[in-house]
Amino acid sequence: MVTQWFNPEPMLKGMMFLDKLKERGHTIQVLTGFPNYPDGRIYPGFRQRLVHREDRNGISVIRTPLYPSHDANPVRRIANYASFALSSASIGAFSIDPPDIMYVYNPPATVALPAIVIKTMRRVPFLLEIQDLWPDTLGATGMMNNRFLLKMVDRWCNWTYRRASRIVVLSPGFKDMLVSRGVPEEKIEVIYNWCDEEKKILESAPDEALSEELGFDGRFNILYSGTMGKAQALTAVLSAAELLKEKIPEIRFVFMGAGIETERLKNIVAAKKLGNVAFHPRRPVEKIGEVLKMADVLLVHLKDDPLFRITIPSKIQAYLAAGRPILAGVKGNAATMVTDAGAGITCTPESPESIAEAAEKLFSMPASQRNAMGEDGRRYYDRELSLDRGVERYDAIFRGLVH
């Protein structure tokens, strides 16, 4: 496995995934960097050196140096990505045992460089997993706006797609996009993400004392949990709260998490005196399950951008696993997933009126109907999106590549 990020950094396709593959007979080594995500500082207990080796439950982990950073500065972010790509393509390529196949976890797209070097040196096929579609994501999130650089990134990505033996994407829309760019359809597999099952979201139970502490008691709580950035366009949700504050004062929008937009959102709430909106800091992932299960409705919202119509935010899997009804302010593949699961209702993103109307509709439903939505969502997760289901499909692809 070639990945810039790996345990103990938060990562979906980390140790739990690899342990499941090991149970199926695979011998695994990981080529990665020194842990610094999400704060951009090397984790305590690690000191950068040319090569660091460790054993994690029988899995060999080889780390090569990088420039630690994860802030909004594009130059430092590029230095972070490029430094790992170069160190792993040089030092790392000569430090690993010869593999049968490589599994390459993207983002960032620069992580394909060591895979291509190792493929050239040792004639090893690789599977490229694409979690973020570059350069589309760079432009949509505002991380990079220079047209020349975006064009260079696009050329790099297309070059790596041609060299990958197989490609895995997280949504049908991603697949359609790659096919439109000339990638053969038969080369691409869609495997949906699962939630972080290691954090016990599935087994968590509501906590009455915590419910009282967070002010959930006696209100109809619509919870948004996660990053509060520009991509989430949460000002529209605040406008929906403003529309509902007099009409249905029982409805309360709760934001739990952090991001570059948090302070601005809090200032809007203060200026408009929105008593039906509350903010809470980010909670550890292993404790978020109990909060999700206390909410009446779970909210996902993304700005109306063509890229996000083919993106399935990871919180949807967590929401489905939590077994609570979903209010989905999204379009495209994510909205289709919620609808197919029967797990909630959708609304028009960035439309306060549509968000408010959907919230009112969920509030007016009998609790039994909302609970049935949540149960349908949980069954859909177990059947289509779970870790065991995903491992089964990856295992088949890996064995196919070997043979």
C-alpha positions in Angstrom: 0.0 0.0 0.0 1.3 3.4 -1.0 -0.3 6.3 0.9 0.9 9.6 2.2 -1.3 9.3 5.3 -1.5 6.3 7.6 -2.2 5.3 11.2 -2.0 6.9 13.7 -3.3 9.6 11.5 -7.1 9.4 11.0 -7.6 7.3 7.9 -10.5 5.2 6.6 -8.5 2.7 4.7 -6.0 2.1 7.5 -5.3 -0.7 9.9 -8.8 -2.1 10.3 -9.0 -2.5 6.5 -5.5 -4.0 6.2 -6.2 -6.4 9.1 -9.3 -7.7 7.3 -7.1 -8.3 4.1 -4.5 -10.0 6.2 -7.2 -12.4 7.5 -7.9 -13.3 3.9 -4.3 -14.4 3.4 -2.5 -11.2 2.1 1.0 -10.2 3.3 1.1 -6.4 3.5 3.6 -3.6 3.7 2.8 0.1 3.7 5.0 2.9 2.2 3.9 6.1 3.9 5.1 9.4 5.4 5.6 10.6 9.0 2.3 11.3 10.7 1.4 15.0 10.7 -2.3 15.2 9.6 -4.5 17.2 10.4 -2.4 19.7 12.4 0.7 19.8 10.2 3.0 18.8 13.1 4.9 15.6 13.5 3.1 13.4 16.0 4.8 12.9 19.5 6.9 9.8 19.5 8.0 10.2 15.9 11.3 11.8 14.7 11.9 12.2 11.0 14.8 10.3 9.4 15.6 8.9 6.0 13.8 5.6 6.7 11.7 4.6 9.7 10.5 1.0 10.0 7.8 -0.3 12.3 5.6 -3.4 12.7 1.9 -2.9 13.2 0.2 -6.1 14.0 2.3 -8.1 11.5 2.1 -5.4 8.8 5.4 -3.8 7.8 5.3 0.1 7.8 8.1 2.0 6.0 8.1 5.8 6.5 10.0 8.3 4.5 10.4 12.0 5.3 8.2 14.9 4.2 7.6 18.6 4.9 4.9 18.6 7.6 2.1 21.1 6.8 -1.7 21.1 6.4 -2.7 24.7 6.5 -4.4 26.9 3.9 -1.2 28.2 2.4 -0.9 26.6 -1.1 2.9 26.8 -1.2 3.3 24.9 2.1 0.6 22.4 1.0 2.4 21.7 -2.3 5.7 21.3 -0.4 4.0 18.7 1.8 2.7 16.7 -1.1 5.8 17.0 -3.3 8.3 16.1 -0.5 6.6 12.8 0.3 6.2 12.0 -3.4 9.9 12.5 -4.0 11.2 10.8 -0.8 8.9 7.7 -1.3 9.8 7.5 -5.1 13.5 7.5 -4.3 14.3 6.3 -0.8 11.0 4.4 -0.4 11.3 2.6 -3.7 14.5 0.9 -2.6 13.4 0.3 1.0 10.4 -2.0 0.3 10.4 -5.7 -0.3 9.4 -6.6 -3.9 5.6 -6.7 -4.0 3.2 -8.6 -6.2 0.8 -5.7 -6.6 0.5 -2.1 -5.2 -2.6 -0.4 -3.8 -2.2 3.4 -4.2 -4.4 5.6 -2.1 -5.1 9.0 -3.7 -5.3 11.9 -2.5 -3.0 13.6 -3.0 -2.5 12.8 -6.7 1.2 13.2 -6.3 1.2 9.8 -4.5 1.1 8.1 -7.9 4.8 9.1 -8.5 6.3 6.4 -6.2 3.9 3.8 -7.7 5.0 4.6 -11.2 8.6 4.5 -10.2 8.2 1.1 -8.5 6.1 -0.2 -11.4 8.9 0.8 -13.8 11.7 -0.7 -11.7 10.0 -3.9 -10.7 7.2 -4.4 -13.3 4.5 -4.4 -10.6 0.9 -3.6 -11.5 -0.9 -1.1 -9.3 -4.5 -0.3 -8.4 -5.1 3.5 -8.0 -7.9 4.5 -5.7 -9.3 8.0 -6.3 -11.0 9.7 -3.3 -10.6 13.2 -4.6 -10.9 14.0 -8.3 -8.0 16.4 -9.1 -7.8 19.1 -10.5 -11.6 19.5 -10.0 -11.3 19.4 -6.2 -8.5 22.0 -6.1 -10.5 24.4 -8.1 -13.9 23.8 -6.4 -12.4 24.3 -2.9 -10.3 27.3 -3.9 -7.0 25.7 -3.0 -5.6 26.4 -6.5 -6.9 29.0 -8.9 -4.0 29.3 -11.4 -5.3 28.0 -14.7 -1.8 26.9 -15.9 -1.2 24.9 -12.8 -4.6 23.3 -12.9 -3.9 22.3 -16.5 -0.6 20.8 -15.5 -2.3 18.8 -12.7 -4.9 17.6 -15.1 -2.2 16.3 -17.5 -0.4 14.6 -14.6 -3.6 12.9 -13.5 -4.4 11.7 -17.0 -0.9 10.3 -17.4 -1.2 8.4 -14.1 -4.6 7.0 -15.1 -3.1 5.4 -18.2 -0.4 3.7 -16.1 -2.7 2.3 -13.5 -3.7 -1.3 -14.0 -7.1 -0.7 -12.4 -8.8 2.3 -10.8 -11.3 2.4 -7.9 -13.6 5.4 -7.4 -16.1 6.1 -4.7 -19.2 7.0 -6.9 -20.7 6.3 -10.2 -20.3 10.0 -11.1 -16.5 9.7 -10.7 -16.5 6.8 -13.0 -18.5 8.7 -15.6 -16.1 11.6 -15.4 -13.1 9.5 -15.9 -14.7 7.7 -18.9 -15.4 11.1 -20.4 -11.7 11.8 -20.1 -10.7 8.8 -22.0 -10.2 6.2 -19.3 -11.5 2.8 -20.5 -14.7 1.9 -18.6 -13.7 -1.7 -18.0 -10.7 -0.4 -16.1 -12.8 1.4 -13.4 -14.6 -0.1 -10.4 -17.0 1.7 -8.1 -16.5 0.8 -4.4 -18.4 3.0 -2.0 -16.6 4.1 1.2 -17.7 2.7 4.6 -17.7 4.6 7.8 -14.9 4.3 10.4 -16.2 1.1 12.0 -13.2 1.0 14.3 -14.7 4.0 16.1 -17.8 2.0 17.1 -20.4 4.2 15.4 -22.5 1.2 14.8 -22.5 0.0 18.4 -22.9 3.4 20.1 -26.0 4.2 22.1 -27.7 7.5 23.0 -26.5 9.0 26.3 -29.2 10.8 28.3 -26.7 12.8 30.4 -24.9 13.9 27.3 -28.2 14.8 25.7 -29.0 17.1 28.6 -25.5 18.6 28.5 -25.8 19.5 24.8 -29.2 21.0 25.3 -31.0 18.3 23.1 -33.8 17.7 25.6 -37.2 19.1 24.6 -36.1 20.2 21.1 -36.3 18.8 17.6 -32.5 18.6 16.9 -31.2 18.7 13.3 -27.5 17.9 13.7 -24.7 18.8 11.3 -21.5 17.1 12.3 -18.1 17.6 10.6 -16.1 20.2 8.7 -17.5 23.8 8.4 -15.7 25.1 5.4 -16.6 26.9 2.2 -17.5 23.7 0.4 -20.3 23.1 2.9 -22.0 26.4 2.3 -23.7 26.4 5.7 -24.8 30.1 5.5 -27.9 28.7 3.6 -28.7 26.5 6.6 -28.5 29.5 8.9 -30.9 31.3 6.6 -33.3 28.3 6.8 -33.0 28.5 10.6 -34.0 32.2 10.4 -37.1 31.3 8.4 -38.1 28.7 11.0 -37.3 30.4 14.2 -40.7 32.0 14.7 -42.8 29.5 12.6 -41.6 26.3 14.4 -39.4 27.3 17.4 -39.0 23.7 18.4 -36.7 23.0 15.5 -33.1 23.6 16.4 -30.0 23.4 14.2 -27.0 22.0 15.9 -23.5 22.3 14.5 -20.7 20.1 15.9 -17.2 20.4 14.5 -14.8 23.0 13.2 -13.4 24.6 10.1 -12.4 27.9 8.5 -16.0 29.1 8.4 -16.9 28.4 12.0 -16.3 31.9 13.4 -18.1 33.6 10.5 -21.1 31.4 11.0 -21.1 32.1 14.7 -21.0 35.9 14.0 -24.0 35.5 11.7 -26.0 33.7 14.4 -25.1 36.4 16.9 -26.0 39.2 14.5 -29.4 37.7 13.6 -30.1 36.5 17.2 -30.8 33.0 16.1 -31.7 31.2 19.3 -32.6 28.1 17.4 -28.9 27.5 16.4 -26.2 26.0 18.6 -22.5 25.3 18.1 -20.4 22.6 19.8 -16.7 21.8 19.4 -15.5 18.8 17.5 -15.7 15.6 19.5 -13.4 12.6 19.2 -14.5 10.3 16.3 -14.9 7.4 18.7 -17.5 9.4 20.7 -19.4 10.9 17.8 -21.7 7.8 17.4 -23.6 8.5 20.6 -24.2 12.1 19.5 -25.5 11.1 16.1 -27.9 8.6 17.6 -29.4 11.3 19.9 -30.3 13.6 17.0 -33.8 13.6 15.5 -32.4 14.3 12.1 -28.8 14.3 10.6 -27.9 17.0 8.1 -25.5 16.9 5.2 -25.1 20.0 3.0 -22.7 20.9 0.2 -22.7 23.9 -2.1 -24.3 23.4 -5.5 -21.2 22.7 -7.6 -20.9 20.1 -10.5 -18.1 18.4 -8.6 -20.2 17.8 -5.5 -22.9 16.2 -7.6 -20.6 13.2 -8.2 -19.2 13.2 -4.7 -20.5 11.2 -1.7 -19.5 12.9 1.5 -18.1 10.4 4.0 -20.6 11.6 6.7 -23.4 10.0 4.7 -22.0 6.6 5.5 -21.7 7.5 9.1 -25.2 8.9 9.2 -26.6 5.7 7.6 -24.7 3.5 10.1 -26.1 5.6 13.0 -29.6 4.7 11.9 -31.1 8.2 12.1 -33.1 9.9 9.3 -31.1 12.2 7.0 -31.8 15.6 5.6 -29.6 15.8 2.5 -28.9 19.2 1.0 -27.0 17.7 -1.9 -27.5 16.8 -5.5 -26.4 13.9 -7.7 -24.9 10.6 -6.4 -25.2 11.5 -2.7 -28.9 12.4 -3.0 -29.5 9.2 -5.0 -27.9 7.1 -2.2 -30.1 8.6 0.5 -33.2 8.1 -1.7 -32.3 4.5 -2.7 -31.7 3.7 1.0 -35.1 5.2 2.0 -33.1 6.9 4.7 -34.4 10.4 4.5 -35.4 13.3 2.3 -33.5 15.6 0.0 -33.6 19.3 -0.6 -32.1 21.8 -2.9 -28.6 22.8 -1.7 -28.0 26.5 -1.0 -31.8 27.2 -1.0 -32.9 28.3 2.5 -36.6 27.9 1.5 -36.0 24.3 0.4 -34.0 23.4 3.5 -36.6 24.9 5.8 -39.4 23.1 3.9 -37.6 19.7 4.3 -36.9 20.4 8.0 -40.6 21.2 8.5 -41.6 18.0 6.7 -39.4 15.8 8.9 -40.7 17.6 12.0 -44.3 17.0 11.0 -43.8 13.2 10.5 -44.7 10.7 13.2 -41.6 9.6 15.1 -42.3 6.0 13.9 -41.9 7.1 10.3 -38.6 8.9 11.0 -37.4 5.9 12.9 -38.3 3.6 10.0 -36.2 5.8 7.7 -33.2 5.4 10.1 -33.7 1.7 10.2 -33.8 1.4 6.4 -30.6 3.4 6.2 -28.8 1.1 8.6 -29.9 -2.0 6.7 -28.7 -0.3 3.4 -25.4 0.4 5.0 -24.9 -3.2 6.2 -25.9 -4.6 2.8 -24.1 -2.2 0.4 -21.5 -0.1 2.2 -20.0 -2.0 5.2 -16.3 -2.7 5.7 -16.8 -6.4 5.2 -18.6 -5.8 1.9 -15.8 -3.4 0.7 -13.0 -5.8 1.7 -14.7 -8.6 -0.2 -14.6 -6.5 -3.4 -11.1 -5.2 -2.9 -9.9 -8.8 -2.3 -11.3 -9.9 -5.6 -9.6 -7.1 -7.5 -6.2 -7.7 -5.8 -6.4 -11.4 -6.7 -7.4 -10.6 -10.2 -4.4 -8.3 -10.6 -2.0 -11.0 -9.3 -3.4 -13.6 -11.8 
